[in-house]
Amino acid sequence: RKGGHKGRARQYTSPEEIDAQLQAEKQKAKEEEEAEEGGDGATGEPKKKEKSLDSDESEEEEEDDEDYQPKHKGVEGMIDIENPNRVAQTAKKVTQIDMESPRELSRREREEIEKQKAKERYMKMHLAGKTEQAKADLARLAIIRKQREEAAKKKEEERKAKDEASSAGKRLQSLSLNK
């Protein structure tokens, strides 16, 4: 049989126990700070080994929580590291901002402006008929115009022929009626 965790009984920690654990951790951290700063514990207040959940002590602990600084891991607290790549953001005052000086554009903004200008130049040349695509379009339009003119001529000729045939038929009828 495999020893899985699913069949085990669950253990729940009461809120009081959690509070007691947190207070004990804070007390240990505070004692370590006092030991680092003062050297020996005889000059400071007597240290408390255990805390009870009295209301007077809980109020004092809440005040201590505000001054509590998290314990650094490893040598992090001893060495100040300044990351040159991390720029601290400073808030500028309204009086410091220069609205009239030209603002430097980012690379993306410059590329976007160049792209728009290139598109406008292309459209001007296209409308003037200087681009290859415009020349191809104009040639295609010329072919279509010729085809439409030829189709219009054919239609006109067919209509004339039809009119002549109908008028000739009417003449024949009128001649045959007159006889």
Disulfide bonds with the S-S distance in Angstrom:
none
